[in-house]
Amino acid sequence: MKKIFVLLSLIVLATSCDWFVFDNQEYYNAQVEGRILDSKTGQPMQFAFPNTSKISIIEEGWKDLAGDPAEKAQDWYVKCNGTYVNKLVWAAKYRMETKKQNFYPVSIPFELKKGANTVDFTVTPYCRILDPVITYEDGKIVARFKVEIEDKSLTPNVDVALFGFTDRWVSDGNNNFDFDKVQKEGKLKKIKNADGQSVIELKIDPTKESGMQFVYKRNHYLRIGAVATGSENSGKCYNFSPVFKMSSDFLTVEEVTSWDEDDY
């Protein structure tokens, strides 16, 4: 009987301590979606996985036990077409404070209410790819386009490349074209005519194996990238054209427009 009494006493003691206090943290009560817009064109910017697929978000107002600011950044993923969705957030005040991306650093405050929210962010890219066209001519994949630098005093140096991959996630981080050896015409460094008017041309020879791109008969996913560097853009983040899908016979080219997770 004494042992039972001691055991019951221990249970009462344990249930009265903090171990059994229920977590009263409110569950996610908000959702948000929106676009990353070009400050000049008002259109969504182009991004790419993995190197330019995130923006940095800070929930404001957090402090440590000493009362000092204790805010931490969280990553929100951006789709390649410049849209984003986050269904697991709290109603609170935030700021989008992103310093390493393919646009100039920003600090943009915003607030989320309970329920559904729409928040667009307006940013300024380091450069823009204008009028991109990809064709198949004389046995080669050809990309023609123009590049406009936002501020030549800050980012005067521009490299351009035509990236190729086996799926729609093509980018500088997902690329099969070997520019140093077999596909030298697919990349140009320090181009002089990034004036927004002059047409730039890149070529890829599909008769030469490059990674796994031309080993098998398949569709080819292509994307033009331009990186403007100087005193800004130390991370060498590329700005991009939309993604294009070229058929396995090279006869048709179409822009990839759907970036839903299940649509692949």
Kinemage of the C-alpha trace (Angstrom):
@kinemage 1
@onewidth
@group {chain A} dominant
@subgroup {mainchain}
@vectorlist {calphas} color= white
{ca met a 1} P 0.000 0.000 0.000
{ca lys a 2} L 2.872 2.323 0.820
{ca lys a 3} L 4.434 1.698 -2.597
{ca ile a 4} L 1.147 2.577 -4.321
{ca phe a 5} L 0.897 5.831 -2.342
{ca val a 6} L 4.455 6.840 -3.284
{ca leu a 7} L 3.783 6.040 -6.955
{ca leu a 8} L 0.615 8.154 -6.979
{ca ser a 9} L 2.490 11.020 -5.348
{ca leu a 10} L 5.146 10.923 -8.051
{ca ile a 11} L 2.502 10.969 -10.783
{ca val a 12} L 0.801 14.008 -9.237
{ca leu a 13} L 4.157 15.758 -8.918
{ca ala a 14} L 5.098 15.012 -12.528
{ca thr a 15} L 1.781 16.167 -13.973
{ca ser a 16} L 2.097 19.458 -12.109
{ca cys a 17} L 5.437 20.361 -13.716
{ca asp a 18} L 6.126 22.066 -17.040
{ca trp a 19} L 6.624 18.747 -18.842
{ca phe a 20} L 2.863 18.358 -19.148
{ca val a 21} L 1.921 21.938 -20.005
{ca phe a 22} L 0.269 21.932 -23.441
{ca asp a 23} L 1.865 24.060 -26.155
{ca asn a 24} L -0.386 27.092 -26.550
{ca gln a 25} L 1.335 28.299 -29.762
{ca glu a 26} L -1.326 29.214 -32.290
{ca tyr a 27} L -1.227 27.154 -35.493
{ca tyr a 28} L -0.585 28.776 -38.861
{ca asn a 29} L -3.481 31.151 -39.463
{ca ala a 30} L -2.603 32.833 -42.765
{ca gln a 31} L -1.721 32.104 -46.373
{ca val a 32} L 0.000 34.346 -48.898
{ca glu a 33} L 0.694 34.356 -52.607
{ca gly a 34} L 2.064 36.930 -54.996
{ca arg a 35} L 4.570 37.909 -57.665
{ca ile a 36} L 8.054 39.407 -57.919
{ca leu a 37} L 7.600 42.280 -60.375
{ca asp a 38} L 10.122 44.167 -62.500
{ca ser a 39} L 10.080 47.850 -61.493
{ca lys a 40} L 10.330 48.981 -65.126
{ca thr a 41} L 8.047 46.587 -67.000
{ca gly a 42} L 5.601 45.718 -64.209
{ca gln a 43} L 5.821 42.098 -65.340
{ca pro a 44} L 6.868 39.093 -63.236
{ca met a 45} L 10.600 38.424 -63.302
{ca gln a 46} L 12.143 35.112 -64.283
{ca phe a 47} L 13.939 32.998 -61.679
{ca ala a 48} L 15.649 29.606 -61.679
{ca phe a 49} L 16.279 26.683 -59.377
{ca pro a 50} L 18.585 26.353 -57.495
{ca asn a 51} L 20.587 29.600 -57.546
{ca thr a 52} L 17.826 32.238 -57.710
{ca ser a 53} L 14.853 30.367 -56.301
{ca lys a 54} L 14.462 32.019 -52.881
{ca ile a 55} L 13.656 35.329 -51.250
{ca ser a 56} L 14.480 36.160 -47.643
{ca ile a 57} L 11.585 37.015 -45.295
{ca ile a 58} L 11.822 38.302 -41.715
{ca glu a 59} L 8.947 38.290 -39.233
{ca glu a 60} L 9.298 41.512 -37.242
{ca gly a 61} L 8.944 42.107 -33.518
{ca trp a 62} L 10.774 39.120 -32.036
{ca lys a 63} L 13.004 39.816 -29.011
{ca asp a 64} L 15.187 37.680 -26.765
{ca leu a 65} L 14.927 37.458 -22.976
{ca ala a 66} L 17.046 40.588 -22.611
{ca gly a 67} L 14.679 42.540 -24.814
{ca asp a 68} L 17.077 42.792 -27.753
{ca pro a 69} L 15.906 42.188 -31.349
{ca ala a 70} L 16.004 38.484 -32.213
{ca glu a 71} L 14.616 38.382 -35.722
{ca lys a 72} L 15.632 35.539 -38.008
{ca ala a 73} L 15.314 35.249 -41.767
{ca gln a 74} L 13.335 32.472 -43.418
{ca asp a 75} L 13.432 31.388 -47.048
{ca trp a 76} L 10.353 31.510 -49.250
{ca tyr a 77} L 10.653 29.704 -52.564
{ca val a 78} L 9.861 31.477 -55.822
{ca lys a 79} L 8.711 29.642 -58.933
{ca cys a 80} L 10.600 30.166 -62.178
{ca asn a 81} L 7.845 32.439 -63.514
{ca gly a 82} L 8.209 34.881 -60.607
{ca thr a 83} L 5.238 33.724 -58.521
{ca tyr a 84} L 5.251 32.320 -55.001
{ca val a 85} L 2.824 30.649 -52.572
{ca asn a 86} L 3.168 30.030 -48.837
{ca lys a 87} L 0.222 28.393 -47.074
{ca leu a 88} L 1.892 28.020 -43.666
{ca val a 89} L 2.424 31.475 -42.162
{ca trp a 90} L 1.153 33.552 -39.269
{ca ala a 91} L -0.662 36.855 -39.360
{ca ala a 92} L 2.059 39.357 -38.444
{ca lys a 93} L 4.282 42.172 -39.717
{ca tyr a 94} L 7.133 41.140 -42.017
{ca arg a 95} L 9.705 42.511 -44.377
{ca met a 96} L 11.174 41.012 -47.520
{ca glu a 97} L 14.886 41.675 -47.034
{ca thr a 98} L 16.790 39.986 -49.816
{ca lys a 99} L 20.385 40.888 -50.587
{ca lys a 100} L 21.667 38.040 -52.777
{ca gln a 101} L 19.404 37.642 -55.784
{ca asn a 102} L 19.226 38.659 -59.430
{ca phe a 103} L 17.823 42.046 -58.397
{ca tyr a 104} L 19.187 44.945 -56.362
{ca pro a 105} L 19.015 44.461 -52.573
{ca val a 106} L 15.676 45.440 -51.039
{ca ser a 107} L 13.973 45.796 -47.688
{ca ile a 108} L 10.195 45.898 -48.218
{ca pro a 109} L 7.801 45.890 -45.217
{ca phe a 110} L 4.409 44.194 -45.457
{ca glu a 111} L 1.717 42.792 -43.194
{ca leu a 112} L -0.304 39.577 -43.365
{ca lys a 113} L -3.825 39.318 -41.992
{ca lys a 114} L -5.507 36.095 -40.923
{ca gly a 115} L -6.722 34.086 -43.889
{ca ala a 116} L -5.739 34.618 -47.531
{ca asn a 117} L -3.347 37.413 -48.559
{ca thr a 118} L -1.887 38.656 -51.831
{ca val a 119} L 1.439 40.489 -51.696
{ca asp a 120} L 3.459 41.530 -54.761
{ca phe a 121} L 7.055 42.750 -54.439
{ca thr a 122} L 8.498 45.260 -56.904
{ca val a 123} L 12.252 44.947 -57.478
{ca thr a 124} L 14.858 46.053 -60.027
{ca pro a 125} L 16.826 43.392 -61.930
{ca tyr a 126} L 20.492 43.859 -62.749
{ca cys a 127} L 19.705 43.316 -66.426
{ca arg a 128} L 16.867 42.208 -68.697
{ca ile a 129} L 16.737 39.780 -71.602
{ca leu a 130} L 14.584 41.252 -74.350
{ca asp a 131} L 12.896 39.650 -77.373
{ca pro a 132} L 14.281 36.100 -76.936
{ca val a 133} L 13.840 33.787 -79.935
{ca ile a 134} L 15.182 30.228 -80.228
{ca thr a 135} L 15.256 28.433 -83.578
{ca tyr a 136} L 16.944 25.528 -85.370
{ca glu a 137} L 18.985 26.652 -88.365
{ca asp a 138} L 21.601 24.906 -90.503
{ca gly a 139} L 21.911 22.066 -88.040
{ca lys a 140} L 22.353 24.251 -84.945
{ca ile a 141} L 20.179 25.529 -82.106
{ca val a 142} L 20.271 29.321 -82.332
{ca ala a 143} L 19.236 31.867 -79.705
{ca arg a 144} L 18.809 35.548 -80.591
{ca phe a 145} L 18.007 38.210 -78.018
{ca lys a 146} L 18.940 41.620 -76.615
{ca val a 147} L 20.256 42.533 -73.181
{ca glu a 148} L 19.462 45.739 -71.309
{ca ile a 149} L 21.603 46.685 -68.297
{ca glu a 150} L 19.764 48.538 -65.556
{ca asp a 151} L 22.777 50.602 -64.386
{ca lys a 152} L 25.994 50.405 -66.413
{ca ser a 153} L 27.912 52.342 -63.776
{ca leu a 154} L 27.291 49.556 -61.255
{ca thr a 155} L 27.248 46.419 -63.428
{ca pro a 156} L 29.186 47.119 -66.645
{ca asn a 157} L 30.326 43.530 -67.298
{ca val a 158} L 27.835 41.152 -68.922
{ca asp a 159} L 28.207 37.444 -69.774
{ca val a 160} L 25.476 35.591 -71.667
{ca ala a 161} L 24.806 31.889 -72.199
{ca leu a 162} L 22.262 29.488 -73.670
{ca phe a 163} L 21.602 26.794 -71.092
{ca gly a 164} L 20.227 23.341 -71.910
{ca phe a 165} L 18.808 20.580 -69.713
{ca thr a 166} L 16.584 17.513 -69.834
{ca asp a 167} L 13.662 19.096 -67.965
{ca arg a 168} L 12.066 22.484 -67.329
{ca trp a 169} L 14.369 23.318 -64.414
{ca val a 170} L 17.099 24.387 -66.840
{ca ser a 171} L 19.354 27.149 -65.487
{ca asp a 172} L 22.974 28.010 -64.803
{ca gly a 173} L 22.753 25.443 -61.996
{ca asn a 174} L 21.061 22.772 -64.148
{ca asn a 175} L 22.939 22.857 -67.430
{ca asn a 176} L 24.403 20.196 -69.716
{ca phe a 177} L 26.189 22.450 -72.199
{ca asp a 178} L 29.972 22.390 -71.850
{ca phe a 179} L 30.975 25.912 -72.866
{ca asp a 180} L 34.711 25.386 -72.362
{ca lys a 181} L 35.049 22.459 -74.755
{ca val a 182} L 32.327 21.308 -77.139
{ca gln a 183} L 29.801 24.183 -77.035
{ca lys a 184} L 31.981 27.275 -77.126
{ca glu a 185} L 29.473 29.221 -79.237
{ca gly a 186} L 26.866 28.830 -76.509
{ca lys a 187} L 28.414 31.423 -74.216
{ca leu a 188} L 29.925 34.889 -74.667
{ca lys a 189} L 31.865 36.798 -72.018
{ca lys a 190} L 31.986 40.556 -71.464
{ca ile a 191} L 29.789 41.393 -74.403
{ca lys a 192} L 30.091 44.930 -75.729
{ca asn a 193} L 26.592 45.320 -77.163
{ca ala a 194} L 24.373 45.012 -74.084
{ca asp a 195} L 22.541 48.178 -75.041
{ca gly a 196} L 18.989 46.835 -75.262
{ca gln a 197} L 19.017 47.339 -79.042
{ca ser a 198} L 21.702 45.096 -80.540
{ca val a 199} L 20.856 41.468 -81.259
{ca ile a 200} L 23.119 38.904 -79.614
{ca glu a 201} L 23.437 35.399 -81.058
{ca leu a 202} L 24.406 32.108 -79.400
{ca lys a 203} L 24.640 28.664 -81.007
{ca ile a 204} L 24.643 25.046 -79.840
{ca asp a 205} L 25.682 22.090 -82.005
{ca pro a 206} L 23.392 19.098 -81.240
{ca thr a 207} L 25.662 16.706 -83.151
{ca lys a 208} L 28.171 16.990 -80.307
{ca glu a 209} L 27.350 15.247 -77.045
{ca ser a 210} L 27.209 17.657 -74.125
{ca gly a 211} L 26.471 16.047 -70.808
{ca met a 212} L 23.418 13.855 -71.333
{ca gln a 213} L 21.683 16.343 -73.592
{ca phe a 214} L 22.188 14.801 -77.014
{ca val a 215} L 22.923 11.208 -76.076
{ca tyr a 216} L 19.260 10.171 -76.432
{ca lys a 217} L 16.382 11.423 -78.514
{ca arg a 218} L 14.351 13.668 -76.213
{ca asn a 219} L 12.846 17.115 -75.844
{ca his a 220} L 15.320 19.852 -75.014
{ca tyr a 221} L 14.654 22.559 -72.442
{ca leu a 222} L 16.488 25.790 -73.215
{ca arg a 223} L 16.930 29.096 -71.450
{ca ile a 224} L 18.942 32.248 -72.061
{ca gly a 225} L 20.800 33.731 -69.117
{ca ala a 226} L 22.666 37.004 -68.662
{ca val a 227} L 24.740 37.967 -65.636
{ca ala a 228} L 25.645 41.628 -65.104
{ca thr a 229} L 28.432 42.217 -62.595
{ca gly a 230} L 30.562 45.012 -61.185
{ca ser a 231} L 30.386 46.749 -57.828
{ca glu a 232} L 26.947 45.119 -57.448
{ca asn a 233} L 25.854 41.483 -57.851
{ca ser a 234} L 28.861 39.953 -56.131
{ca gly a 235} L 26.952 36.661 -56.063
{ca lys a 236} L 26.929 36.597 -59.898
{ca cys a 237} L 23.219 35.832 -60.072
{ca tyr a 238} L 21.807 35.394 -63.568
{ca asn a 239} L 18.776 37.086 -65.021
{ca phe a 240} L 16.804 34.820 -67.331
{ca ser a 241} L 14.504 34.507 -70.288
{ca pro a 242} L 11.472 32.239 -70.034
{ca val a 243} L 12.100 28.504 -70.481
{ca phe a 244} L 11.586 27.088 -73.974
{ca lys a 245} L 10.913 23.458 -74.914
{ca met a 246} L 12.328 22.309 -78.253
{ca ser a 247} L 10.964 19.046 -79.642
{ca ser a 248} L 13.248 16.063 -80.091
{ca asp a 249} L 13.222 16.587 -83.870
{ca phe a 250} L 14.122 20.296 -83.382
{ca leu a 251} L 11.103 21.387 -85.454
{ca thr a 252} L 8.960 23.082 -82.821
{ca val a 253} L 9.738 25.462 -79.975
{ca glu a 254} L 7.252 26.553 -77.327
{ca glu a 255} L 7.500 28.552 -74.118
{ca val a 256} L 6.947 26.657 -70.872
{ca thr a 257} L 4.182 28.537 -69.069
{ca ser a 258} L 2.945 26.193 -66.328
{ca trp a 259} L 4.928 25.908 -63.113
{ca asp a 260} L 2.387 24.114 -60.931
{ca glu a 261} L 3.976 21.419 -58.812
{ca asp a 262} L 1.777 18.643 -60.225
{ca asp a 263} L 1.968 19.731 -63.846
{ca tyr a 264} L 5.049 18.013 -65.160
